[in-house]
Amino acid sequence: MSAHPSRELLERLAGARRVVAFTGAGVSAESGVPTFRTTDGIWTKFKPEELASMEGFMRNPELVWEWYAARKRIMAEVRPNPAHEALARMQALVPHMAVITQNIDGLHHRAGSTLVYELHGSIERNYCMRCGRRHSNDEVLRQTGVPCCLGCGGTVRPDVVWFGEQLPEEEWNNAVHASGMADVFFSVGTSGVVYPAASIPFIALDAGAYIVEVNPEPTPLTEKVHEYLQGPAGSILPVIVHTLDSRKL
């Protein structure tokens, strides 16, 4: 294992037409995005299912919205880190670059990545459960308590995937297609244990992609990859992009 990209990886990237980066919570954590349990000490008293499930929302919508409002405000303050920025810069160095993410913070978009498949939704979006109308965070956070649809008056919920819900079909299908077409596939900052998302790297592997894992600690995927780069994504990815950029000059 190493923290430095191999010559083979750099050569494959230089010749690659399609590159995919699959990112998880570790990438967001480097920006200071709190994990599920660390938004505020008070939330450690609740089970995840009480705050992120349809059952929990229907039982106590005020509690769930109080938690999401706190997370929305926190995530609005965090900024993309060097890992997000490196993946965005990679777009200029390969013909086709896609990001598949399990994160809901929108940081890949803010960093400049243009093709991002958000498997678990986005905390920056909301929608009415009755009519489907979309609502911005500004619109819902201006309201007190559980926000109501500005169109029909129905209940608005965050546009994120809760426990027990299916992943968005279009995002999932696009992610599967991109993974199956990748020449080089990065798995970055993800534990590899949350399914069905954790199956994405194996789709790329079975299709013949060169698989690179970037993570501080080994995961169930590590023994399957072609290259394991151990360390924080914010340190490793910028080096890869800088070296690749230098080779293309």
C-alpha positions as CSV (number, residue, x, y, z in Angstrom):
1,M,0.0,0.0,0.0
2,S,1.1,3.6,-0.6
3,A,-0.1,7.2,-0.5
4,H,1.4,7.9,-3.9
5,P,-0.1,6.9,-7.3
6,S,1.7,4.3,-9.3
7,R,3.1,4.9,-12.8
8,E,0.5,2.4,-14.1
9,L,-2.4,4.5,-12.6
10,L,-1.0,7.7,-14.1
11,E,-0.6,6.0,-17.5
12,R,-4.1,4.6,-17.4
13,L,-5.5,8.0,-16.4
14,A,-3.6,9.6,-19.2
15,G,-5.2,7.2,-21.7
16,A,-8.6,6.9,-20.1
17,R,-11.7,8.1,-21.9
18,R,-14.1,7.5,-18.9
19,V,-13.2,8.0,-15.2
20,V,-15.6,7.6,-12.3
21,A,-15.2,8.6,-8.7
22,F,-17.4,7.0,-6.1
23,T,-17.4,9.0,-2.9
24,G,-18.6,8.4,0.7
25,A,-18.8,10.1,4.1
26,G,-15.0,10.3,4.5
27,V,-14.7,12.9,1.8
28,S,-17.4,15.1,3.4
29,A,-15.8,14.6,6.8
30,E,-12.6,16.4,5.6
31,S,-14.8,19.5,5.1
32,G,-16.1,19.3,8.6
33,V,-19.5,17.8,7.7
34,P,-20.8,16.2,10.9
35,T,-21.7,12.6,10.9
36,F,-25.2,11.4,11.7
37,R,-24.4,11.4,15.4
38,T,-22.4,14.6,15.8
39,T,-24.6,17.4,14.7
40,D,-25.4,18.2,18.3
41,G,-25.1,16.3,21.6
42,I,-28.9,16.2,22.0
43,W,-29.4,14.1,19.0
44,T,-27.4,11.2,20.4
45,K,-30.5,10.5,22.5
46,F,-32.4,9.4,19.4
47,K,-32.1,6.3,17.2
48,P,-31.3,7.0,13.5
49,E,-34.7,5.6,12.5
50,E,-36.4,8.3,14.6
51,L,-34.7,11.0,12.6
52,A,-34.4,9.6,9.1
53,S,-37.3,7.4,8.2
54,M,-40.8,7.9,7.0
55,E,-42.2,6.2,10.1
56,G,-40.2,8.6,12.3
57,F,-41.3,11.6,10.2
58,M,-45.0,10.7,10.4
59,R,-44.8,10.0,14.1
60,N,-43.0,13.3,15.0
61,P,-42.5,15.6,12.0
62,E,-41.6,18.5,14.2
63,L,-38.6,16.6,15.7
64,V,-37.4,15.4,12.3
65,W,-37.6,18.9,10.8
66,E,-35.8,20.4,13.7
67,W,-32.9,18.1,13.1
68,Y,-32.8,18.6,9.4
69,A,-33.0,22.4,9.8
70,A,-30.0,22.2,12.0
71,R,-28.1,20.1,9.5
72,K,-29.1,22.3,6.6
73,R,-27.7,25.3,8.3
74,I,-24.5,23.6,9.2
75,M,-23.9,22.2,5.7
76,A,-24.6,25.6,4.2
77,E,-21.5,26.8,6.1
78,V,-19.0,24.1,5.1
79,R,-16.9,24.4,2.0
80,P,-15.5,21.9,-0.6
81,N,-12.1,20.6,0.4
82,P,-9.1,19.7,-1.8
83,A,-10.6,16.3,-2.6
84,H,-13.8,17.8,-4.0
85,E,-11.7,20.4,-5.9
86,A,-9.4,17.8,-7.3
87,L,-12.2,15.7,-8.7
88,A,-13.7,18.8,-10.3
89,R,-10.3,19.7,-11.9
90,M,-10.0,16.2,-13.3
91,Q,-12.9,17.0,-15.6
92,A,-10.5,19.0,-17.7
93,L,-8.0,16.2,-17.9
94,V,-10.1,13.3,-19.1
95,P,-12.8,13.2,-21.9
96,H,-15.6,12.0,-19.6
97,M,-15.6,12.3,-15.8
98,A,-18.5,11.3,-13.5
99,V,-18.9,11.5,-9.7
100,I,-21.2,9.0,-7.9
101,T,-21.8,10.0,-4.3
102,Q,-23.5,8.7,-1.2
103,N,-23.2,12.2,0.4
104,I,-26.1,14.5,0.6
105,D,-24.2,17.8,1.2
106,G,-23.9,19.1,-2.4
107,L,-20.2,19.8,-2.0
108,H,-19.3,18.1,-5.3
109,H,-21.6,20.5,-7.2
110,R,-20.2,23.5,-5.2
111,A,-16.7,22.4,-6.1
112,G,-17.5,22.5,-9.8
113,S,-18.2,18.9,-10.7
114,T,-20.9,19.0,-13.4
115,L,-21.9,15.3,-13.7
116,V,-22.8,14.1,-10.2
117,Y,-25.1,11.2,-9.4
118,E,-26.5,11.6,-5.9
119,L,-27.6,8.2,-4.7
120,H,-29.0,9.3,-1.4
121,G,-30.5,12.7,-2.5
122,S,-29.5,16.2,-1.4
123,I,-30.1,18.1,1.7
124,E,-30.2,21.2,-0.5
125,R,-33.5,20.1,-2.0
126,N,-37.0,19.5,-0.6
127,Y,-40.3,18.5,-2.1
128,C,-44.0,18.5,-1.2
129,M,-45.3,15.0,-0.3
130,R,-48.7,15.9,-1.8
131,C,-48.1,17.6,-5.2
132,G,-44.3,17.1,-5.6
133,R,-43.5,20.8,-5.9
134,R,-39.8,21.5,-5.3
135,H,-38.8,23.9,-2.5
136,S,-35.4,25.5,-1.8
137,N,-33.8,25.5,1.6
138,D,-34.4,29.3,1.8
139,E,-38.1,28.7,1.4
140,V,-38.4,25.9,4.0
141,L,-36.1,27.5,6.6
142,R,-38.1,30.8,6.5
143,Q,-41.1,28.8,7.9
144,T,-41.5,27.9,11.5
145,G,-41.9,24.2,12.4
146,V,-42.8,21.7,9.7
147,P,-42.8,23.6,6.3
148,C,-45.9,23.6,4.1
149,C,-45.9,23.6,0.3
150,L,-46.2,27.1,-1.1
151,G,-48.5,25.7,-3.8
152,C,-50.9,23.2,-2.3
153,G,-50.3,23.5,1.4
154,G,-49.1,19.9,1.7
155,T,-46.3,18.8,4.0
156,V,-42.7,19.3,2.7
157,R,-39.9,16.8,3.4
158,P,-36.2,16.8,2.6
159,D,-35.2,15.2,-0.7
160,V,-33.0,12.6,0.9
161,V,-33.2,8.8,1.0
162,W,-34.5,7.7,4.4
163,F,-34.0,4.3,6.0
164,G,-36.2,1.7,4.2
165,E,-36.6,3.8,1.0
166,Q,-35.4,2.9,-2.5
167,L,-32.6,4.8,-4.1
168,P,-33.8,7.2,-6.8
169,E,-34.2,5.0,-10.0
170,E,-32.7,7.4,-12.5
171,E,-29.7,8.3,-10.4
172,W,-29.0,4.6,-9.7
173,N,-29.4,3.6,-13.3
174,N,-27.0,6.3,-14.4
175,A,-24.5,5.3,-11.8
176,V,-24.6,1.7,-12.8
177,H,-24.2,2.6,-16.5
178,A,-21.3,5.0,-15.7
179,S,-19.5,2.4,-13.6
180,G,-19.9,-0.3,-16.2
181,M,-18.3,2.0,-18.8
182,A,-15.4,3.3,-16.7
183,D,-11.8,2.8,-17.7
184,V,-10.5,4.0,-14.2
185,F,-12.7,3.9,-11.2
186,F,-11.9,5.6,-7.8
187,S,-13.6,4.5,-4.6
188,V,-13.0,7.4,-2.2
189,G,-13.7,7.7,1.5
190,T,-16.4,5.1,1.7
191,S,-16.6,2.2,4.1
192,G,-18.0,-0.1,1.5
193,V,-20.7,-1.6,3.8
194,V,-23.8,0.3,2.9
195,Y,-25.8,-1.5,0.2
196,P,-26.9,-1.3,-2.5
197,A,-24.5,1.6,-3.0
198,A,-21.5,-0.6,-2.0
199,S,-22.1,-2.8,-5.0
200,I,-21.1,0.0,-7.4
201,P,-17.3,-0.6,-7.3
202,F,-17.9,-4.3,-8.1
203,I,-19.9,-3.3,-11.2
204,A,-16.9,-1.4,-12.5
205,L,-14.5,-4.2,-11.4
206,D,-16.6,-6.9,-13.3
207,A,-16.6,-4.6,-16.4
208,G,-12.8,-4.5,-16.5
209,A,-12.1,-1.0,-15.0
210,Y,-8.8,-0.3,-13.1
211,I,-10.0,0.1,-9.5
212,V,-8.3,2.5,-7.1
213,E,-9.3,2.9,-3.5
214,V,-8.4,6.0,-1.5
215,N,-9.1,5.6,2.2
216,P,-7.3,6.1,5.5
217,E,-8.2,2.5,6.5
218,P,-8.8,-0.7,4.6
219,T,-12.3,-1.7,3.8
220,P,-14.0,-4.9,2.5
221,L,-13.2,-3.7,-1.0
222,T,-9.4,-3.2,-0.4
223,E,-8.3,-6.8,-1.3
224,K,-10.2,-6.6,-4.6
225,V,-8.8,-3.3,-6.0
226,H,-5.8,-2.9,-8.3
227,E,-4.4,-0.1,-6.2
228,Y,-4.9,1.0,-2.6
229,L,-3.8,4.5,-1.7
230,Q,-3.9,4.9,2.0
231,G,-4.6,8.3,3.5
232,P,-7.0,11.2,3.4
233,A,-8.5,12.0,0.0
234,G,-7.7,15.7,0.4
235,S,-4.0,14.9,0.4
236,I,-3.9,12.1,-2.2
237,L,-6.3,13.2,-5.0
238,P,-4.7,16.7,-5.5
239,V,-1.3,14.9,-6.1
240,I,-2.8,12.6,-8.7
241,V,-4.5,15.5,-10.5
242,H,-1.4,17.7,-10.4
243,T,0.8,14.9,-11.7
244,L,-1.6,14.1,-14.5
245,D,-1.9,17.7,-15.4
246,S,1.9,18.1,-15.6
247,R,2.1,15.1,-17.9
248,K,-0.4,16.6,-20.3
249,L,1.4,19.9,-20.7
